[in-house]
Amino acid sequence: MLIIEVTNVREVMRQRFGSLGGRLIGKVVNEEAQVEKALIEEMEIAFQEFGIEARILSVQGPELSEDKNLEFPLQVREDRKVLLKDDQSLSEE
């Protein structure tokens, strides 16, 4: 398994959109997500050329600590209870 951390996101955004665009784009969209999306697209093309099948994930949260341990803090964005259709009448009471 490979884990790739892009450590120069701002510089990449400045190269793609210029210095003014690089400053503004961070206020409009997630810079890291945009760089990861572009990187994934390039990796997909390269993998296909080499005949590699893979699953590429872009996730928010993992951090590499000072002592070289990978930490996965979890951030709950949404919490939803899913009930079967027969049980919905119970949840509405």
matplotlib code that plots the C-alpha trace (Angstrom):
import matplotlib.pyplot as plt

x = [0.0, 1.2, 0.3, 1.3, 1.1, 1.4, 3.5, 3.5, -0.2, 0.0, 3.0, 1.2, -1.9, 0.2, 1.8, -1.6, -3.5, -0.8, 0.0, -3.3, -5.3, -3.4, -4.4, -8.0, -8.6, -8.0, -10.9, -13.3, -12.3, -10.3, -6.7, -5.7, -8.7, -8.0, -4.4, -5.3, -7.9, -5.4, -2.8, -5.3, -6.2, -2.5, -2.0, -5.0, -3.5, -0.1, -1.6, -3.6, -0.5, 1.3, -1.7, -2.1, -5.5, -5.8, -8.1, -7.1, -8.6, -8.6, -9.4, -9.3, -7.7, -4.7, -1.5, 2.1, 3.3, 6.8, 7.7, 6.7, 3.3, 0.3, -2.6, -6.2, -8.3, -12.0, -14.3, -17.9, -19.5, -23.0, -24.7, -27.8, -29.8, -31.1, -34.2, -36.0, -39.3, -41.3, -39.5, -40.1, -43.4, -41.7, -39.1, -41.9, -43.5]
y = [0.0, 3.5, 6.6, 9.9, 13.2, 16.3, 18.7, 21.7, 22.2, 26.1, 26.1, 23.7, 25.9, 29.0, 27.2, 26.2, 29.4, 32.1, 33.9, 35.8, 32.8, 30.7, 33.1, 33.3, 29.6, 28.6, 30.8, 29.3, 25.6, 23.2, 23.5, 20.1, 18.4, 20.1, 19.0, 15.5, 15.3, 16.4, 13.9, 11.1, 11.8, 11.7, 8.5, 6.9, 7.5, 6.2, 3.1, 2.3, 2.6, 0.1, -2.3, -1.6, -2.0, 0.0, 1.8, 5.4, 7.1, 10.7, 11.2, 14.0, 13.6, 11.2, 12.9, 11.8, 12.5, 13.6, 10.0, 8.6, 7.2, 7.6, 9.0, 8.9, 11.4, 10.9, 13.8, 13.0, 15.1, 13.6, 11.2, 9.5, 6.6, 4.3, 2.3, -0.4, 0.7, -1.3, 0.3, 3.9, 4.1, 3.5, 6.3, 8.9, 8.4]
z = [0.0, -0.8, 1.0, -0.7, 1.2, -1.0, 1.0, -1.3, -2.1, -2.2, -4.6, -6.9, -6.9, -7.6, -10.6, -11.9, -11.3, -10.8, -7.5, -7.3, -8.3, -5.8, -3.0, -4.1, -4.8, -1.2, -0.2, -2.8, -2.9, -0.9, -2.3, -1.1, -2.6, -6.0, -6.0, -5.0, -7.8, -10.4, -9.0, -9.1, -12.7, -13.6, -11.6, -13.3, -16.7, -15.7, -14.0, -17.1, -19.3, -17.0, -16.8, -13.1, -11.5, -8.3, -6.0, -5.2, -2.2, -1.3, 2.4, 4.8, 8.2, 8.2, 9.6, 9.9, 13.4, 14.3, 15.4, 12.0, 13.1, 10.9, 12.9, 11.7, 13.6, 12.7, 12.0, 11.9, 9.3, 9.5, 11.7, 10.4, 11.8, 9.0, 9.8, 7.9, 6.3, 8.8, 11.8, 10.6, 12.3, 15.6, 15.0, 14.2, 17.6]

ax = plt.figure().add_subplot(projection="3d")
ax.plot(x, y, z, "-o")
ax.set_aspect("equal")
plt.show()
